[in-house]
Amino acid sequence: MQFAIDIPNFGAFADPHLTAEVARDAEAAGWDAVWVWDHALRDRGVPYGDPWILLAAIALATTRIRLGPMVTPLPRRRPWTVAREAVTLDHLSGGRFTLGIGLGAPLREFTAFGEEADPKIRAAKLDEGLAILAECWKGETFSFKGEYYQLDDVEFLPGPLQQPRIPVWIAATWPLQGPFRRAAQWDGTWPLRRNPDGTAAVLTPDDVRGVRQRVNELRTSDRPFDILVHGTTPGDDRARGAEAVNAYAEAGATWWTERINTSRGSLEEMRNRIRQGPPRP
């Protein structure tokens, strides 16, 4: 099990200088990664930072930890731009970049800017966008003719440092089957659970076992496949935190991500939780 923190790209964390300091603290405290949210219009009355620039600040402020967006909504982005940004961050970080991708939420982040919000269309654009990413990272001239994207005789150089490609993790809602068929083709997944009314629900260790079994049934590659779970643990009781996390590790999760945001506590409380370190056994 590896351990990460994730931080929003709005509020206090919109400040790239603060984000860099937080990343340095996380690295010094023994965390293995810092993930950054990718939202454009979630909460009103708060400042937003561009997540990709925040990730650049993290890359330059650290030397060991992994970094990436968890997750970037590919259907509201141009896939070739994401491909270029990802490769640039991969080089900037010395091969420490992981690309988290999903459909995107809330829907207002699409409708407010005149973007397509229909889930079936977004899913189709996501699949085309993923295919374009894979072609871009080969460093060869290619064309692409899809329903939503058309590329004509394009070349992307340089290729990523990480080979055969930058790790791509797909956000997916359990127990829906379609998203996990998509995720199984890549390198990892962030499984989420939703209540019937659409609100977030807690992912259990049994859910993780189901995810691992389903992915194993669908995988055609023998490369490692990561499963990320997220939650909160008490920094002042590492044994209790480690016990909770270990249940997910035994179920097949490979990453624990600690939620760090000011809806959980004050900025100073969150920074203190980072400095207390991950809930390792």
Backbone bond lengths (Angstrom), bond angles and torsions (degrees), N, CA, C in turn:
res aa  C-N    CA-C-N  psi(-1)  N-CA   C-N-CA  omega(-1)  CA-C   N-CA-C  phi
1 M - - - 1.470 - - 1.525 109.42 -
2 Q 1.341 115.37 132.30 1.460 120.90 173.02 1.528 108.65 -111.41
3 F 1.332 114.98 161.54 1.456 120.01 -168.78 1.528 111.11 -128.41
4 A 1.329 114.99 133.10 1.460 121.35 -178.90 1.521 109.73 -130.76
5 I 1.312 115.40 166.31 1.458 121.63 164.27 1.523 107.28 -116.75
6 D 1.331 115.77 154.35 1.459 117.77 170.30 1.519 109.07 -127.76
7 I 1.319 114.82 142.47 1.462 120.84 -177.07 1.522 109.30 -129.42
8 P 1.333 117.29 145.82 1.462 119.63 176.90 1.522 110.71 -71.29
9 N 1.328 115.33 161.52 1.465 119.72 176.28 1.516 111.11 -99.65
10 F 1.327 116.28 24.74 1.461 120.30 178.61 1.523 109.31 -139.21
11 G 1.332 115.05 174.89 1.458 119.03 -174.82 1.517 110.17 69.57
12 A 1.316 116.88 -144.16 1.460 120.85 -178.38 1.521 112.08 -59.56
13 F 1.347 116.73 -32.09 1.461 120.48 -176.22 1.527 113.03 -77.37
14 A 1.326 118.03 -0.71 1.461 120.03 173.16 1.528 111.16 -69.45
15 D 1.313 117.49 -16.17 1.466 122.81 -179.44 1.533 108.88 -80.19
16 P 1.326 119.44 113.89 1.470 119.92 -178.38 1.516 113.24 -63.63
17 H 1.333 118.30 -29.27 1.463 120.46 177.83 1.529 110.05 -66.18
18 L 1.349 117.08 -44.52 1.458 120.48 177.45 1.528 110.55 -63.83
19 T 1.330 116.26 -43.50 1.464 119.98 -179.97 1.527 110.91 -58.86
20 A 1.325 117.41 -41.36 1.463 120.99 177.65 1.526 111.12 -62.94
21 E 1.335 117.23 -41.42 1.469 120.63 178.17 1.525 111.30 -63.25
22 V 1.337 115.47 -43.44 1.465 120.41 179.48 1.532 110.29 -61.71
23 A 1.334 116.43 -41.55 1.470 120.20 179.22 1.525 111.01 -63.96
24 R 1.323 117.23 -41.29 1.473 119.72 177.00 1.519 111.08 -62.32
25 D 1.343 116.24 -41.77 1.463 119.95 176.94 1.525 111.01 -60.90
26 A 1.338 116.40 -42.87 1.462 120.61 -178.47 1.519 110.75 -63.30
27 E 1.314 116.99 -43.61 1.464 120.31 179.34 1.528 110.71 -63.19
28 A 1.319 116.45 -43.76 1.468 120.13 -179.08 1.524 111.73 -65.76
29 A 1.336 117.36 -29.90 1.465 121.48 -177.30 1.524 112.73 -85.59
30 G 1.347 117.72 -3.91 1.450 119.78 174.95 1.508 116.51 99.13
31 W 1.343 117.86 7.64 1.456 119.62 174.41 1.531 109.28 -70.54
32 D 1.337 116.25 156.86 1.463 121.22 -175.52 1.523 113.82 -101.07
33 A 1.333 118.26 -13.01 1.470 120.21 -178.27 1.514 109.71 -162.79
34 V 1.323 114.70 157.22 1.465 123.14 169.45 1.525 107.47 -126.01
35 W 1.313 116.24 119.80 1.469 121.76 175.61 1.520 109.19 -103.32
36 V 1.322 115.93 149.60 1.464 122.30 -179.68 1.524 108.92 -122.82
37 W 1.317 117.02 134.47 1.459 120.99 175.70 1.533 109.44 -67.19
38 D 1.328 115.28 159.41 1.474 120.46 176.38 1.527 108.49 -129.49
39 H 1.328 115.12 87.58 1.465 121.75 177.71 1.518 109.87 -122.13
40 A 1.328 114.91 150.25 1.457 120.46 179.86 1.520 112.54 -115.00
41 L 1.338 117.06 -23.38 1.464 119.35 -172.86 1.520 109.29 -161.79
42 R 1.303 116.60 64.30 1.466 119.62 -176.90 1.520 112.15 -98.59
43 D 1.321 117.72 -58.67 1.459 122.41 -179.53 1.524 109.58 -109.42
44 R 1.313 115.78 141.66 1.470 120.64 179.51 1.522 111.12 -84.97
45 G 1.316 115.33 153.65 1.455 120.64 172.78 1.510 114.98 74.60
46 V 1.354 117.16 16.73 1.458 119.63 179.78 1.521 108.98 -128.42
47 P 1.322 117.28 151.54 1.472 119.96 177.49 1.525 110.93 -77.36
48 Y 1.330 115.16 151.64 1.457 122.27 177.51 1.524 109.10 -120.22
49 G 1.326 116.46 144.88 1.454 122.19 171.78 1.513 109.46 -112.59
50 D 1.319 116.91 148.93 1.456 119.42 175.53 1.531 108.66 -69.52
51 P 1.348 117.79 121.51 1.468 118.95 -174.58 1.512 114.07 -61.88
52 W 1.331 117.70 -30.76 1.456 119.73 -177.69 1.526 111.24 -72.95
53 I 1.317 116.57 -33.71 1.466 119.11 175.14 1.525 110.07 -72.84
54 L 1.335 117.54 -36.79 1.460 120.12 174.25 1.531 110.72 -60.81
55 L 1.328 117.11 -39.34 1.464 120.77 178.10 1.526 111.33 -66.53
56 A 1.323 117.00 -35.40 1.466 119.32 175.27 1.525 110.62 -63.03
57 A 1.341 116.38 -40.43 1.466 119.69 177.43 1.527 110.61 -62.74
58 I 1.327 117.24 -40.25 1.464 121.32 178.24 1.526 110.55 -64.03
59 A 1.332 116.28 -44.08 1.469 120.47 -178.92 1.530 110.99 -58.82
60 L 1.330 116.15 -41.75 1.460 120.13 -177.53 1.526 112.87 -76.84
61 A 1.339 116.57 -21.77 1.466 120.10 -177.12 1.515 112.82 -90.19
62 T 1.343 118.25 -7.61 1.458 121.74 -173.41 1.529 110.29 -131.73
63 T 1.326 115.05 168.21 1.469 119.66 178.95 1.523 113.39 -129.84
64 R 1.330 118.03 -16.55 1.461 120.57 -171.64 1.522 114.11 -119.92
65 I 1.317 117.63 -43.23 1.466 120.75 -169.75 1.528 111.64 -71.70
66 R 1.344 114.62 153.10 1.456 120.48 172.76 1.519 109.61 -80.87
67 L 1.317 116.17 163.96 1.455 121.84 -177.52 1.526 109.21 -152.02
68 G 1.319 115.61 156.73 1.450 118.99 177.49 1.513 111.35 170.39
69 P 1.324 117.13 168.72 1.465 121.12 175.98 1.526 109.61 -84.60
70 M 1.320 116.67 133.37 1.457 121.47 176.48 1.527 109.19 -130.31
71 V 1.329 116.16 88.72 1.454 127.57 -0.92 1.525 108.81 -129.23
72 T 1.350 115.68 159.37 1.453 118.42 175.82 1.530 109.03 -91.15
73 P 1.338 118.33 133.27 1.464 121.74 -178.68 1.526 110.48 -81.98
74 L 1.305 116.44 94.77 1.462 120.62 -173.75 1.528 113.15 -58.55
75 P 1.344 120.91 -33.99 1.468 119.15 -179.55 1.525 115.12 -64.91
76 R 1.331 119.06 -17.83 1.469 118.49 174.52 1.530 112.24 -104.27
77 R 1.319 116.15 14.61 1.448 121.94 176.62 1.526 109.67 -122.68
78 R 1.314 117.63 158.02 1.460 121.28 171.65 1.526 107.65 -81.71
79 P 1.329 118.03 119.03 1.471 119.84 -173.23 1.522 113.60 -56.88
80 W 1.327 117.93 -37.21 1.465 119.95 -178.83 1.524 111.40 -69.42
81 T 1.342 116.90 -29.50 1.463 119.49 174.89 1.527 110.15 -69.30
82 V 1.335 116.81 -43.66 1.461 120.67 176.72 1.527 110.43 -61.01
83 A 1.332 116.89 -40.82 1.466 120.46 178.10 1.521 110.87 -58.51
84 R 1.329 116.69 -44.15 1.465 120.99 -179.41 1.520 111.22 -67.96
85 E 1.331 117.03 -45.03 1.462 120.35 179.64 1.528 110.56 -61.65
86 A 1.329 116.49 -41.33 1.462 120.34 -178.67 1.521 111.45 -63.93
87 V 1.327 117.28 -44.09 1.462 120.21 179.49 1.530 110.68 -64.92
88 T 1.325 116.35 -40.89 1.464 119.51 179.74 1.523 110.89 -62.91
89 L 1.338 117.19 -42.42 1.462 120.00 177.67 1.524 111.41 -69.19
90 D 1.308 117.15 -32.60 1.457 120.20 176.50 1.524 110.28 -61.85
91 H 1.334 116.54 -43.82 1.466 120.45 177.86 1.529 110.82 -70.04
92 L 1.312 117.30 -42.97 1.462 120.72 -177.98 1.524 111.08 -60.76
93 S 1.335 116.77 -37.07 1.461 121.07 -176.45 1.521 112.98 -89.61
94 G 1.331 117.73 -3.36 1.450 119.74 -176.74 1.518 113.22 72.75
95 G 1.344 116.29 34.64 1.457 120.66 177.23 1.514 114.78 83.47
96 R 1.337 117.32 32.87 1.470 121.09 -178.12 1.525 112.80 -110.65
97 F 1.309 117.84 14.35 1.466 121.91 -171.14 1.525 111.73 -95.24
98 T 1.335 117.00 135.63 1.464 124.38 171.80 1.519 107.58 -123.00
99 L 1.326 117.28 134.28 1.463 122.03 -177.28 1.519 110.21 -104.27
100 G 1.323 116.29 110.47 1.459 121.90 173.35 1.516 109.88 -91.84
101 I 1.341 116.62 134.06 1.464 121.78 -173.83 1.519 109.81 -134.60
102 G 1.330 116.49 143.36 1.457 121.40 176.45 1.506 111.66 -154.53
103 L 1.340 115.72 -178.01 1.465 121.58 179.36 1.519 112.01 -72.98
104 G 1.322 116.93 -31.86 1.455 120.93 -179.49 1.517 112.62 102.21
105 A 1.313 116.14 146.24 1.456 124.39 177.37 1.527 107.24 -164.11
106 P 1.345 118.11 153.83 1.456 128.31 -3.99 1.534 111.76 -75.00
107 L 1.342 115.41 170.22 1.461 119.71 -177.04 1.522 112.09 -64.10
108 R 1.332 117.05 -26.93 1.465 119.48 179.77 1.530 111.60 -59.41
109 E 1.328 117.91 -27.12 1.455 119.68 177.57 1.524 111.88 -66.43
110 F 1.330 116.72 -14.90 1.463 121.51 173.51 1.529 110.51 -98.13
111 T 1.329 116.62 -52.47 1.468 119.93 -172.71 1.521 112.62 -66.69
112 A 1.326 117.64 -34.52 1.470 120.22 -177.96 1.522 112.01 -64.39
113 F 1.327 117.11 -23.41 1.463 121.22 -178.55 1.529 112.35 -110.82
114 G 1.343 115.81 13.20 1.456 119.23 177.73 1.517 114.07 74.45
115 E 1.344 117.51 20.93 1.450 121.45 179.48 1.530 110.66 -91.06
116 E 1.323 116.48 156.64 1.453 122.11 -179.63 1.528 110.84 -65.97
117 A 1.347 116.76 127.94 1.457 120.74 -177.59 1.520 112.98 -110.33
118 D 1.331 118.33 -10.82 1.454 120.68 -178.47 1.527 110.43 -59.48
119 P 1.344 118.65 125.34 1.479 119.90 -173.72 1.522 113.23 -63.08
120 K 1.320 118.99 -34.62 1.464 120.28 179.72 1.523 111.11 -67.83
121 I 1.325 116.56 -40.00 1.464 119.89 178.37 1.518 110.06 -69.21
122 R 1.326 116.75 -41.48 1.466 119.03 178.32 1.528 111.04 -62.55
123 A 1.336 116.86 -38.34 1.463 119.48 178.63 1.528 110.89 -65.06
124 A 1.332 116.46 -39.60 1.466 119.77 178.49 1.526 110.63 -66.21
125 K 1.339 116.49 -40.50 1.464 119.93 177.75 1.531 110.66 -66.96
126 L 1.321 116.68 -34.17 1.461 120.01 177.14 1.525 110.58 -62.99
127 D 1.323 116.74 -45.43 1.465 119.45 -179.54 1.533 111.34 -64.58
128 E 1.331 117.31 -42.27 1.460 119.35 177.14 1.521 110.56 -64.58
129 G 1.331 116.50 -40.64 1.458 120.07 -179.82 1.513 112.46 -63.27
130 L 1.331 117.32 -39.36 1.459 120.68 177.36 1.525 111.15 -64.20
131 A 1.329 116.78 -40.44 1.468 119.96 177.73 1.524 110.86 -62.64
132 I 1.335 116.81 -38.11 1.465 120.83 178.99 1.530 110.40 -66.88
133 L 1.336 117.58 -42.32 1.463 120.34 177.02 1.524 110.82 -55.08
134 A 1.320 115.89 -48.22 1.463 119.95 -177.56 1.520 111.27 -60.17
135 E 1.332 117.27 -40.33 1.466 120.57 179.85 1.523 110.91 -69.90
136 C 1.325 116.84 -41.95 1.472 120.21 -179.97 1.523 110.89 -57.61
137 W 1.331 116.60 -41.56 1.462 120.46 -173.10 1.519 113.18 -76.38
138 K 1.330 117.70 -6.97 1.460 119.46 175.99 1.523 112.06 -75.91
139 G 1.338 116.63 -18.15 1.456 120.27 179.86 1.512 113.86 72.99
140 E 1.325 117.38 19.26 1.463 121.71 -179.17 1.527 110.10 -115.46
141 T 1.308 116.40 154.84 1.460 120.82 176.32 1.533 109.70 -67.39
142 F 1.330 116.68 133.87 1.460 119.57 -179.32 1.530 110.15 -152.27
143 S 1.312 114.52 162.97 1.462 122.79 171.63 1.517 108.01 -124.02
144 F 1.323 116.43 156.11 1.463 121.07 -179.49 1.518 108.62 -141.97
145 K 1.308 116.04 128.35 1.456 121.43 179.58 1.524 108.85 -123.31
146 G 1.306 116.31 97.72 1.451 121.35 178.00 1.511 111.28 -115.20
147 E 1.314 115.82 -177.17 1.465 119.42 177.70 1.518 111.55 -73.06
148 Y 1.339 116.37 -32.65 1.465 120.36 -174.53 1.521 113.18 -112.94
149 Y 1.322 118.21 -22.27 1.452 121.16 -179.58 1.517 110.03 -130.66
150 Q 1.329 115.27 139.29 1.461 121.61 175.79 1.531 107.73 -133.83
151 L 1.323 116.04 124.60 1.453 121.92 176.37 1.515 108.32 -121.73
152 D 1.312 115.77 137.71 1.458 120.19 -174.73 1.519 110.94 -122.21
153 D 1.337 116.87 109.39 1.455 123.52 170.42 1.534 111.60 54.11
154 V 1.339 115.93 58.24 1.460 120.77 -177.57 1.529 110.21 -109.71
155 E 1.323 115.47 153.57 1.458 122.49 178.70 1.516 108.75 -132.22
156 F 1.334 116.74 136.06 1.450 121.75 178.50 1.518 109.52 -120.10
157 L 1.323 116.31 116.61 1.455 122.93 175.47 1.525 108.62 -135.68
158 P 1.336 118.15 145.83 1.464 126.86 1.01 1.519 111.68 -80.33
159 G 1.314 116.24 170.81 1.449 120.81 170.80 1.510 110.17 -79.39
160 P 1.320 117.37 170.57 1.467 120.22 178.84 1.518 112.11 -69.18
161 L 1.331 115.97 154.72 1.455 120.31 173.28 1.522 110.98 -66.48
162 Q 1.328 116.93 -42.66 1.456 121.30 -178.07 1.529 109.81 -75.24
163 Q 1.294 114.62 131.53 1.457 120.13 -179.31 1.525 110.44 -125.69
164 P 1.321 120.04 144.65 1.466 124.56 10.10 1.518 114.95 -77.04
165 R 1.359 117.36 -10.27 1.458 119.15 174.77 1.517 108.93 -166.25
166 I 1.330 115.34 170.43 1.460 121.63 170.41 1.529 108.22 -63.50
167 P 1.342 118.82 133.45 1.465 119.12 177.19 1.529 111.60 -60.39
168 V 1.328 115.61 133.28 1.458 122.51 179.12 1.524 108.34 -119.57
169 W 1.331 115.89 122.55 1.462 121.96 176.86 1.521 108.07 -111.66
170 I 1.324 116.13 135.85 1.459 122.18 -175.81 1.528 109.64 -109.33
171 A 1.336 116.39 125.14 1.462 120.50 172.76 1.527 109.08 -71.48
172 A 1.323 116.43 136.67 1.458 120.77 -176.71 1.524 109.24 -149.31
173 T 1.323 116.15 145.65 1.461 121.28 -178.82 1.521 110.07 -96.36
174 W 1.308 115.58 121.56 1.464 122.12 177.89 1.522 109.24 -88.49
175 P 1.353 119.60 136.24 1.464 127.24 12.09 1.535 114.52 -103.92
176 L 1.346 118.65 26.40 1.461 119.45 176.98 1.527 109.82 -58.57
177 Q 1.301 117.24 141.68 1.464 120.87 -173.14 1.528 113.07 -89.83
178 G 1.325 117.36 -39.40 1.459 120.71 -175.93 1.514 114.00 -54.90
179 P 1.331 118.51 -49.28 1.468 119.23 -179.02 1.522 113.47 -60.49
180 F 1.330 118.22 -30.37 1.463 119.47 -179.16 1.525 111.73 -80.33
181 R 1.334 117.60 -24.95 1.465 118.84 170.42 1.517 109.52 -63.13
182 R 1.325 116.71 -38.91 1.467 121.07 177.47 1.521 110.28 -67.96
183 A 1.331 116.51 -49.08 1.464 120.57 -175.65 1.523 111.59 -61.86
184 A 1.324 117.57 -35.47 1.464 121.13 -176.01 1.521 112.24 -63.97
185 Q 1.335 117.60 -18.95 1.457 121.06 179.04 1.531 111.85 -80.61
186 W 1.343 116.84 -8.60 1.454 120.11 -174.03 1.529 110.37 -115.53
187 D 1.316 117.80 -139.92 1.460 119.57 -166.76 1.517 114.62 -117.63
188 G 1.320 116.99 -5.10 1.448 119.21 -179.53 1.512 110.42 176.67
189 T 1.329 115.27 174.34 1.457 120.25 178.93 1.515 110.57 -146.51
190 W 1.317 115.08 150.39 1.454 122.77 169.21 1.524 106.12 -110.96
191 P 1.329 118.45 93.38 1.462 120.02 -178.40 1.524 111.34 -77.94
192 L 1.303 115.80 133.41 1.454 122.92 177.33 1.522 108.69 -118.45
193 R 1.328 116.33 158.38 1.450 120.44 175.71 1.512 108.82 -122.50
194 R 1.325 116.01 142.79 1.456 121.37 178.58 1.522 110.36 -126.09
195 N 1.343 115.80 142.37 1.449 121.07 170.57 1.523 109.70 -73.09
196 P 1.323 118.77 164.62 1.471 120.51 179.02 1.529 113.91 -55.58
197 D 1.356 117.15 -27.79 1.460 119.21 179.32 1.525 112.78 -86.19
198 G 1.344 117.48 4.43 1.450 121.27 177.38 1.510 115.25 92.65
199 T 1.324 118.22 -7.54 1.459 120.64 178.81 1.530 110.26 -75.84
200 A 1.322 115.23 158.17 1.465 119.90 -177.61 1.523 110.88 -69.29
201 A 1.319 115.56 142.67 1.461 122.38 175.09 1.528 108.40 -123.62
202 V 1.323 115.93 162.31 1.461 121.03 -178.26 1.525 109.40 -79.13
203 L 1.320 116.24 129.06 1.459 121.94 173.96 1.527 108.08 -79.71
204 T 1.323 117.24 125.89 1.457 121.52 -176.33 1.532 110.46 -97.13
205 P 1.335 117.42 163.52 1.474 119.11 172.84 1.523 112.69 -56.56
206 D 1.325 118.24 -35.57 1.464 119.70 176.76 1.525 111.00 -63.75
207 D 1.332 116.88 -37.05 1.466 119.84 175.29 1.525 110.24 -60.68
208 V 1.325 116.12 -43.23 1.466 120.15 -179.60 1.526 110.44 -62.14
209 R 1.320 117.13 -39.90 1.468 119.64 176.57 1.528 110.44 -60.17
210 G 1.338 115.66 -41.35 1.454 119.08 177.98 1.512 112.20 -64.53
211 V 1.333 116.76 -40.49 1.465 120.94 177.59 1.521 110.09 -61.88
212 R 1.327 117.14 -47.51 1.458 120.75 -178.64 1.532 110.89 -61.64
213 Q 1.303 117.43 -42.34 1.462 120.22 179.14 1.518 111.20 -64.35
214 R 1.338 115.91 -44.45 1.459 119.33 -179.04 1.527 111.13 -64.26
215 V 1.318 117.22 -43.81 1.462 120.27 179.76 1.521 110.73 -63.33
216 N 1.331 116.92 -42.40 1.461 119.98 179.28 1.527 111.53 -60.65
217 E 1.322 116.88 -34.57 1.461 120.73 178.01 1.524 111.83 -68.42
218 L 1.335 116.17 -30.18 1.458 120.99 -173.73 1.514 113.77 -95.81
219 R 1.335 117.63 -19.69 1.462 120.58 -174.41 1.525 111.45 -69.38
220 T 1.327 115.10 139.79 1.463 121.23 172.54 1.519 110.95 -113.56
221 S 1.330 116.79 -1.72 1.463 122.26 -179.67 1.521 109.00 -110.54
222 D 1.326 116.24 150.31 1.463 120.60 175.77 1.527 111.94 -98.20
223 R 1.338 116.82 9.68 1.462 120.45 176.46 1.524 110.05 -69.87
224 P 1.345 118.19 153.80 1.467 120.52 178.39 1.526 111.35 -57.93
225 F 1.319 115.64 148.59 1.462 121.95 179.26 1.520 107.99 -130.92
226 D 1.343 116.44 124.83 1.459 121.52 -176.23 1.521 111.37 -94.59
227 I 1.326 115.47 145.06 1.461 122.83 172.15 1.520 107.69 -125.13
228 L 1.321 115.72 120.80 1.458 122.39 -177.63 1.524 109.46 -101.92
229 V 1.322 116.36 133.76 1.457 121.44 170.03 1.523 107.89 -123.36
230 H 1.326 115.63 155.92 1.455 118.51 -177.82 1.516 110.37 -134.90
231 G 1.315 114.77 157.63 1.451 121.13 179.62 1.511 110.35 173.63
232 T 1.320 116.41 -158.53 1.467 121.17 -179.45 1.520 109.23 -130.05
233 T 1.312 115.66 145.56 1.461 122.07 176.29 1.523 109.05 -134.36
234 P 1.329 117.59 152.51 1.469 120.29 -179.54 1.522 110.98 -79.04
235 G 1.304 116.44 123.42 1.454 119.58 179.93 1.510 113.70 -70.45
236 D 1.347 117.14 -21.53 1.459 120.61 -177.76 1.525 112.68 -94.03
237 D 1.346 117.33 5.53 1.460 121.63 177.47 1.522 107.21 -143.23
238 R 1.331 115.02 76.03 1.459 119.92 -173.74 1.522 112.16 -63.01
239 A 1.318 117.58 -34.52 1.466 120.21 -179.41 1.525 110.44 -62.95
240 R 1.329 117.43 -42.65 1.467 120.18 179.84 1.522 110.62 -67.90
241 G 1.325 116.55 -39.72 1.454 119.71 177.29 1.513 112.04 -64.53
242 A 1.333 116.26 -43.10 1.461 120.24 -179.94 1.520 111.32 -63.92
243 E 1.324 117.17 -36.26 1.464 120.42 179.03 1.524 110.74 -63.62
244 A 1.341 116.48 -43.08 1.461 119.93 179.54 1.527 111.48 -65.47
245 V 1.321 116.15 -43.13 1.463 120.39 -178.43 1.529 111.09 -68.71
246 N 1.331 116.44 -36.35 1.458 120.09 -177.40 1.526 111.59 -62.00
247 A 1.321 117.51 -31.44 1.464 119.90 178.15 1.527 110.89 -62.09
248 Y 1.329 117.06 -35.87 1.466 120.53 177.67 1.524 110.68 -74.67
249 A 1.334 116.86 -37.90 1.465 119.89 178.17 1.520 110.61 -61.98
250 E 1.312 117.20 -43.72 1.459 120.95 178.74 1.525 111.57 -63.79
251 A 1.346 116.72 -27.77 1.464 121.05 179.70 1.526 112.48 -80.21
252 G 1.337 117.81 -12.53 1.456 120.37 177.46 1.503 115.94 121.31
253 A 1.342 118.64 0.62 1.464 120.59 176.55 1.522 109.73 -72.89
254 T 1.331 116.68 144.92 1.468 121.57 -179.91 1.521 112.96 -112.13
255 W 1.333 116.80 -15.98 1.470 121.31 179.20 1.522 109.69 -133.74
256 W 1.328 115.66 136.44 1.463 122.59 167.80 1.519 107.67 -110.34
257 T 1.329 116.86 129.52 1.459 121.37 177.64 1.520 109.46 -115.85
258 E 1.309 115.52 120.57 1.461 122.77 179.38 1.526 109.54 -82.89
259 R 1.331 116.04 124.90 1.460 119.98 -179.67 1.530 109.45 -74.74
260 I 1.310 115.81 120.14 1.467 122.08 179.92 1.521 107.76 -121.17
261 N 1.321 116.63 103.70 1.470 119.97 176.35 1.522 108.95 -158.37
262 T 1.307 115.71 160.42 1.458 120.44 -171.65 1.524 113.01 -78.94
263 S 1.345 118.92 -0.32 1.464 119.19 168.64 1.525 110.12 -78.72
264 R 1.329 116.59 -17.05 1.468 121.93 176.95 1.523 111.10 -87.79
265 G 1.307 117.52 -32.29 1.449 122.28 -178.14 1.506 110.07 -175.40
266 S 1.297 117.09 178.30 1.455 120.90 179.50 1.522 110.26 -67.18
267 L 1.323 115.41 164.97 1.452 119.78 178.68 1.523 110.85 -58.35
268 E 1.308 117.87 -43.49 1.464 119.99 -179.57 1.522 111.26 -66.34
269 E 1.336 117.23 -37.88 1.468 119.52 176.22 1.521 111.14 -63.02
270 M 1.313 116.18 -38.79 1.461 119.50 179.46 1.532 111.05 -69.01
271 R 1.311 116.49 -39.64 1.462 118.86 178.27 1.533 110.38 -66.26
272 N 1.324 116.57 -35.56 1.452 120.02 177.07 1.527 110.63 -66.35
273 R 1.354 116.63 -39.18 1.467 118.95 178.47 1.531 110.20 -62.41
274 I 1.317 117.68 -37.98 1.465 120.69 177.08 1.523 110.63 -62.53
275 R 1.317 115.99 -45.09 1.471 119.92 -177.68 1.529 112.28 -66.96
276 Q 1.334 117.20 -23.54 1.470 119.87 177.73 1.524 112.31 -71.17
277 G 1.321 117.13 -16.71 1.449 121.13 173.97 1.517 114.73 88.51
278 P 1.313 116.25 171.87 1.469 121.67 -176.61 1.526 112.37 -74.01
279 P 1.323 116.50 157.87 1.487 120.58 -178.77 1.520 112.15 -82.40
280 R 1.317 115.52 58.28 1.468 119.04 177.44 1.527 110.30 -74.05
281 P 1.336 117.01 148.18 1.469 119.27 177.14 1.526 111.46 -59.89
